[in-house]
Each structure stands twice: as C-alpha cells, then as structure tokens.
C-alpha cells in the first residue's frame, strides 16, 4: 500500500506551493505551463511487534520524485524514536527498526520526513508527517483484573438463576484479528454452575441448592483469547459462590417431652423452666415465637421468648395448688416469625413439645374464706356480747391441721370486738355508736395450732347499722330581716335541718310552729316537702318602734322509728327599708331619729363629724412635728458652728499656742442678778444650759456641751456669731431667713437683739 503526498513546485525555483491554492498572481498564471508536479512517495509503514531477529528490521522507504538517483538528495527523519528506535539511510531513504517493539506499550509512532539538498542543505520538499504502526501479534493472555470474585445465590434457586458476572481483559489489539476475542468456561463445579461463553455471566446449572447441605462453592473460570481457537492464550480466576439462606426449615424441638418441678408456694411470675427449638436456617429466618396451645396449661402458665437465646421461658400465671392437682402437662409450640409463602408446600413451619410440670407440696398457712376478706354488719344499739359474725379459715394442706383465731389489737385498740379462738365468732365487747364511727376495719389472724409459724391474716370490715337515736336540728342559728311595710304571704327565709342519723330510707322531716299566741298571728310556716321549710309573713304593717325583734320557735320531727324531735329558734328583725325594699337600718333608736332627720341628712352629719375629727388630728400632728423639728434645729446649730482645723497641736504640754486661762475660766462666770444680766454671749450660753437641763430626753447624768467660744487674744479676731452680736455692724442679714430653717437661725445670730424678745 502506498501513500503519496504531492506538491506543486515552480519550475527552476525552490518555492513550494500547496495543491489547494487559489491560483496566485498574474505572473504565476502566465508561467503555469512551465510547472512540473513533484512530491513524496513512500509505503504505509508497519512493523511487527516482538521482532527477535539479530539484524535491524526493515520498516519501509521514503522517496521523492525529484530524486533522479544522482545522490544529491539527503533524507532525514525526526520525531518519536528517530535516531534511536528508527534509523534512515540518508541516500536511499530506507527506514529500519533497531529495537524490539511492544504494541501493548506503544501502538504507533509519529515521525516527520525531510528531503534536503546534500550540498546546500536546503529543503527540496516541505516537511511531511507519517506514522509507523506496530502490528499486533497474540502475545497477551486474558487477565481477570477484579478477581478473585465472591458472589451469592439464594438456596432453592431454579436452573439458570444469575449469580454474578466476571470480566477478563486482553491487552492485544481488538481491531486486528482475534487476538483480543475472549470466551469463558468453567473448569470446576461445572455440574453445579455454568458460565455464558461470551458474556461471563455465571448461572446455576441445577435446581434445589441447599444451604444447610453446602453453604459455598469454589469455581475456576477460564478466559481464552483467539475466540477459543487452538493456540489461543488463556487466564483463569477463582470465584467463591455463597449460598444464602431462605426460610425453608421449620423449628424443631430436640425432645418431645420435658419435665420440670416447681413448689406450690412459688409466686406468680416464677420461672418453671426453659426449652428451646432449633432451626437449621440462619439469621432472621431462625426467629421464632412460643405459645401454649392447650387451654388448661394456658390458664396456669404463660410462655415468653428470650430474645437473646431464643429460648421459651415458662412462668407461673396463677398460684399452684398441690392439693388440687399435683402435675400439669403443658403443650408448648414453636412458630417461625418470618414464613416465606414460596415454601408453604414444604410443610408446617411449627413444632410442638410436651412440658410436664410436677407440683411439690409445702406447708401452707391457713386460707380464709372468702379470700378477699369478710364484710359484717351489726346494729349500733346491739347489746354487749351480741354476735357480729363468724370468720372461717382452714388449713389447705392434706393434714388439715386445726386453726386458731385472734384479732390484731393494733387494728382494734379500744378492744370493741372479741373473737372466739376456735369457732372464729366475733362478738361485741363495748357499746357501739354509729355517729362516732360508722365502720370498723379489723385484722383477724389465723394460725395452725401445731405450727405457730403458719399464720395468715384477713381484713374484716364491720359496718355499724344506724338506729334513730339523734333528733333533727336546725342547720344554722337562722336570722332573718323584714321591712316594716312587708306584705302578707311574703317569703322571709328558707330553713333546712341536719340529722346525724342515716336511715336506709332517707330523711323525712316535718316542720311546725310551736304554739304561741303572740307569734302565730305574725308569721306562718310553709313545708316545702324537700326537707326544707319557708317562713312567711301572716300580716302586714310591722313597727320596729313597737317591736323590732321576733323569736319564732320551730318544732322539727324526723320519720323515726322512733320519731324524734327538737325545737329551734329563728330570729326575725324588723328593719327600715327604702322605696326599693333595700334595708337601711334595723335599730330602734335610729328609727326615732329618722322622725326629725331623713337618712340623707344623717349620712351628711356623720361625714361632717368625721372630717372634723380628721382635721383636729392633723393639726395636732403638725404642731408636734414642728416642735420636734425646732428642737432638732436648736441642737444642731451649735454643732454646725464648730470649726475643725486639720493640724495637730503640741499636746497638753504646749501652753504657748493658745491662752490656757481662757479655757480654764470658760465656765467661771460672775453671778448675775437676773437672766438678762451679763454680756450677750454669756446670756446665750446660760440659755443653752437651761435648755439642756430642762430636756427630759437626755440621760440622767452630766453631759458635755460644746459651744463655739474663741479666745479673745486671737490675732485673727473672732469669727463667732456670738461675738458678732457685740459689734456695731449695721448689715442686714434678714434675707437669710428665706434660705431655710438653718439660715434663719444664723440670721438671728447676726441681727441686732430685740429687747422685747429678750424680755420675753
């Protein structure tokens, strides 16, 4: 096969022009008759892979039609493998391969060819690209790149069920010959499984695979190239096929009978024993439940499933009695939880076994009849020693030992009842009162005569039946009110009755007025027939000035037997009412005042009196508050005049800093003939001393009073307000009075003294 590339070359020149050009210039068109076709000529290049000869392998030849065999043209190649894998003869253009090639490593090589003038090295042809393909031979066997394989198929699958697919790869050229055409076959276990020849899908060859018989198979699958023809290469892999489980096996008990023993004294819920059924399946297909299929066993026993061990746990459902029945045959059934309907024709997926439970005898305490306790009744007026009732208990054991009775005195602390030890008869020891206690709940103990440890207890409830021994009484000390202008037949009040008795037929009371000539003509009684009665007026025109209170005596009788009665009193007040019937006052004195004053005037008068009282209390409170404030200000004034200096003196030995005589003679005042004698500062100090002596709130002992007095020899002169009073200052300090109580006092110190005030 040849491949030719042609180019148009201008005559006598070295320029190259493409064949597909548009024409060129006018000069070119005039010279077109001189053009000569030239071009590359060489074969399609193939080289067989895996060549093992000693000489270079001939690949092909490149040639240009401008080569006239004179040796003036030089051929060169470049590109992949040029000069190493592939070499070229510069004169002839022959190409040889010097190395062994592998198509699986590299399928083709791309190179470029060039024809040059040998003397000038000028290109005679444009550089052209060509390909050397490596021709494939069957030198690669099929390989299973993902092996070994693990697949699965369910047991009991039909013939031809798909298991899995295996794939083998062949590195040879799939487009050339049959080197890469792979077919599959099974080398082992071909009777159980088969493989599709061209796809590699593994299928079951038999039906009825049983996981319980064999749960896995090892296959060897072979892949052969050349479509399986003689001389083809092959590869193999191992395939593990796991048979998965289906629920095709029912549960089975290893034994058809089990035996257990349990004491009759075992409590409800006690485990009797465990049985287990086995299942040849696995996983959730072995999940099973248990049940008791016979009625007798289901009444006394129950069965549960231990989820961890899949065991049937048989427990007591009701108390067992050795004396009644000494053995029980219980039918326990195991049932699969997950039944596959596809295998229903294989049979029932359940199994049964018999569990024989033997009851052993124990010494039991006496049993009371009835077991839930006795209920007795007795009249509350029953005499001492009267029979209340009889309790019964017996020994449930075969020996039937005698039983002795007693009362638990913690439940009958007052010893109201007595019981006969042998017969169990309960009698009265004290008088009963239903109204004090309507029920008595006592506990009776029964013990075997020959075994004091065998004891049982039963609650006995005794109801005290009522007798009519309490008279009825009015429910409350009723009081009612009526207006002076009440009309005849007006309902004043409704009364009810209480009775401590509780007759079985219910209460029925009768109401009557006690005969009284002065009362019966004013009021009447109306029996409502529902154990209540209404009081009504019998006349009109009541006058509270004449009589403002009426006492109405009512007789109440119950229905017995015997019939008992009592008398109660209802107080009725006569009141003054307004036009709408609202009660204003029920006082007789208020009625007399109302002749002169109307109700509105009385209210206004009371309001005025209340306002006056509040005003008087307010004035007294304000006066007391001002007096206390004034005293507090007087006490506070002198403290405000104390001047503090932040320097420390020389101590008691320092007599040069100030005049000691001034302090020593501070309270050494000359006697004066009157309170106004002496200088103003002395009068002021005397006034303060008198106030301190007259103050009853100070403790009854001497107190130190500090006054702002400054020595006369201070070079800075006096800053005291007392000293200021002796000056002739005419400054007006009255404006300080507007600044508050403290400044008002300060203004008094600086203002000139008023002789009239001093005299006062």
Secondary structure by P-SEA (a helix, b strand, c coil): cbbbbbbbbcccccbbbbcccccccaaaaaacccbbbbbbbbcccccccccccccccccbbbbbccccccccbbbbbbccccccccccccccbbbbbcbbbbccccccccbbbbbcccccccccccbbbbbbbbccccccccccccccbbbbbbcccccccccbbbbbbbccccccccccbbbbbbccccccccccccccbbbbcccccccccccbbbbbbbbbcccccccccbbbbbbbbbbbbcccccccccccbbbbbbbcccccccccbbbbbbbcccccccccccccccaaaaacbbbbbcccccbbbbbbccccccccccbbbbbbbbbbcccccccccccccbbbbbbbbbbbbcccccccccccbbbbbbbcccccccccbbbbbbcccccccbbbbbcccccccccccccccccbbbbbcbbbbcccccbbbbbbbbbbcccccbbbbbbbbbbbbbcccccccccccbbbbbccccccccccbbbbbbbcccccccbbbbbbccccccccccbbbbbccccbbbbbbcccccccccccbbbbbbbbbccccccccbbbbbbbbbbbbccccccccccaaaaaaaacccaaaaaaaaaaaaaaaaaaaaaaaaaaaaaaaaaaaaaacccccbbbbccccccccccccccaaaaaaccccccccccccccaaaaaaaaaaaaaaacccccccbbbbbccccccccccccccaaaaaaccccccccccccccaaaaaaaaaacccccccccc
